[in-house]
Amino acid sequence: MADETDSDRLKEAADWLRSARHVVVFTGAGISAESGIPTFRDAAGLWTEFPPDQFATWQGIMAVAAKSPGRLARFLIALLEPLAEARPNAAHAAVAALEKHTRVTVVTQNIDGLHQEAGSSRVLQVHGTLLEVVDRTGQLVRRLTRDDLRTIVARLRRMTDQPARSVLLPWAIRPMAGLRPRGTYRPRIVLFGDAMAEPDWSQAMEAAEACDCVLSIGTSRTVMPAAMLPSQARAAGATVIEVGPDACTGDICLRGKAGDIVPALVALAHK
Ligand code: OAD
């Protein structure tokens, strides 16, 4: 928040936040970047090394598993290891603290569970969660802890250390995905081509229609239909505040890191 213009914008955003009766906090990978989880589309993002056409569809993942299990293991380590070690950061905590002052619906594209861990009570996970395993009908099979993720990563590492062990892939990921007598099971996540997670997505659209302020944090707004949520809310009369390092299309743009800006914004709105 270097110059006066930045502080003017922060103050204006704080005024909107203070007067709002229902705030939708819309988040993407950027809010978890300072918890050590890589984003998707930044230079060091997951999709840079692991292209989404291969790693963001079930079909692509199955093809990589058949052709190159070691590469799938490396992708899974890159995805799971930061998640296993992640803790909520100051931005997650500030979002949770906002609930003390106004009605808040968190709509997240993230699958990391960090909003709930920070204390947010109403979180809609429109791309699902990696911390729940479901069967083919969507019924919960089990919940995964961060320790479970650590176990999977340790097994995958043993595999990648010795390529001859790639036959161990099904064993390594067994807590999270595989076959059982009544069919397959896998994480409750949304990949490209899947329907959005329900009832979360329908409830998110309702919240967008009903809210008077959207606080959008750390998203490139590229993946539809989630990315249309702020503009949907804006069309229904809400003010959109955007937080992130990139240029933005919201009513108020707060440029910088979520971990710096969101705590400052919430503190100013509700001193
Ligand atoms: P992206 O990787 O597309 O965008 C992350 C955004 O966060 C970028 O605009 C970054 O500039 C910004 N950012 C980085 N560090 C930040 C920080 N410290 N504070 C604030 N912002 C920061 O991630 P998403 O927009 O979440 O979906 O991606 C949306 C979807 O694309 C994901 O849910 C996933 C992915 O493919 C599926 O796989 C279905």
Residues whose N, C-alpha, C, O or C-beta is under 5 A from the ligand:
A	BS01	OAD	G28 A29 G30 I31 A33 E34 T39 F40 R41 D42 A56 Q109 H127 V190 L191 F192 G218 T219 S220 R221 V223 V243 G244 P245 D246 G256 K257 A258
